[in-house]
Structures are given as structure tokens and as C-alpha cells.
Amino acid sequence: MYWDTNPDWKLCKFGRQQSPINIEPRRLLYDPNLKHLKIEATTVNGLLRNTGHDILIDVYKEETRYINISLGPLSYSYRVAEVRFHLANNDSVGSEHRVGGRSFPAEMHIIAYNTELYRNLSEAAKGVKGLAIIAVFLEVGKEMDKAFFFIFKDLQSLRNRGDNAQLHDISLTHLIPKTDEYVTYEGSLTQPGCFETVTWILMNKPLRIGKDQLKALRVLFRSRENESNMALEINSRPLMPLNHRVVRTNINTPSKTRLCKMDRDMYYEVNERYFRT
């Protein structure tokens, strides 16, 4: 893999705090000191792009339009700069992180940089406590998600690498599930050079999007989704070892074992009955 051989990306091979990871619900550490996540936002403008490797939203840097993230597990204020989507050409895999070894069809990353210590995303990516990424699992629902529509309507025009579309007055906060519960750990970027500067925040609730919306996201794979005779295509990085890192949560379950719930009341609960249905 080129990630391993490029000397500028040595962390991808030798790093000890790499992402993504498998979230083991029964190994989560409940931390009562974890605060709710504060999201201070206005509507923003941006550019929706097909990079050839993923679907990306570049959020324009404007003095009066921004999305700031603070509190939660964060000691600083972070500003959203990008949104990336990770998925595959079928429903059985796609997300980068897993819960109890199980994958979701897709995963959205809302990437923010530390504005108190760094001037921009590139500088923060290489600095201590430089980045915070909110991860949201995407699940197929019966109806189209209204908040996701502003992305969906332009995806059809992003058929080729380099294609882009302007986005105006978008509210990314509507793409963050309405829950105060999350899982957090210290990790890395999941693309080169895998800098270990990320505080990950995985929301304890999926975003449900319509099947047509998920199909539109698969523009990277050019309509090769759900075809059993086609080779698997995916833009998600494989799982990385935890290496004794602590994965914390503010989910205080009454049971003896810690569960990151995952059942149909919109919480995550890893159990065999859920996955059979």
C-alpha cells in the first residue's frame, strides 16, 4: 500500500493511535465528567466536490458564517471546515468505524480544526489537539431525509472526478442527530498522512437517509451498487488496533455491562436480534 511506503506518511504504518477502530460496547468507560457537545452555528456556504476518492463538502471560511464546536470532550473551540462521506458499493459495509464488529452502510465525518491554537485546517492537522471529528453513522430509512436533501439534489451532477457544485445557506447542524450521547477517543485522520491529532466524537444515533439518497452518494462507484457480480469497492480505511487506548462515553446505562445502544428506538444496542432483523 502506498500509504505505507511514502516516508511522509509513516504514521499510517507505525502510529499507535490510528483510526478507525471497532467500538466494543462492553469495554466503554463511562465518564460522568463528559459534558454535552455545544454547537454554535449559522448557515454556511460551501463547495460539494467529487475528489475521485470521496464526496467532500468544503465549508467556506467567512467571518460571519461558521459552525463552532466546543465542550463535550473538547478543551478548545473548533470550527467546521470539511464534511466527508465514507461508504461502499453495497449496504453490508461502508462505515469506517464499527460497533461490536458490525458496519453501517455509510459514515459521515464533520471535520473541525482548533481555532484557538491554529490558523487553518492544514496547520491544525499536524498539531497537538488540532482536530475534532464528529462521526455520524448513516442508515437506510423508508423516507428521504429532509436535512440531507441539499446534498442529495446536487450529487447527480458529480459524475466525474473534479466535478463540483456550489452550496448556499446550508445548515450542517441538521445533519447531527438530536442526542447528547456519544462515544469519544483519541485517534488519527483516516487518510494520509494519518496524523494522530484527532479527538473523535461518535454520535450515539444514526442519521436515516432514503435508499435513493444513499445510491446518489455512491456516485464514486458509478452505479455499481448492490451487484453481486461486481468486486467490492469502498473508500473506507480498514480497522486499526486500539493499542490500550481508552474509549469513553457519557452513556450511563443501568445494566451491568456498558452498551452503546443500537436498536430501533434510534439508539445503538449491539445484539444478535437486531442484526437478524
Buried (B, 14 or more C-beta within 10 A) or exposed (E): EEBEEEEEBBBBEEBEBBBBBBBBBEEBEEBEEBEEBEBEBEEBBBEBBBBEEBBBBBBBEEEEBBBBBBEBBBEBBBBBBBBBBBBBBBBEBBBBBBBBEBBBBBBBBBBBBBBEBBEEBEEBBEBEBBBBBBBBBBBBBEEBBEBBEBBBBBBEEBEEEEBBBEBEEBEBBBBBBEBBBBBBBBBBBBBEBBBBBBBBBBBBBBBBBBBEBBBBBBBBBEEBBEEEEEEEBBBBBEBBEBEEBEBBBBBEBEEEEBBBBBBEEBBBBBEEEBEEE
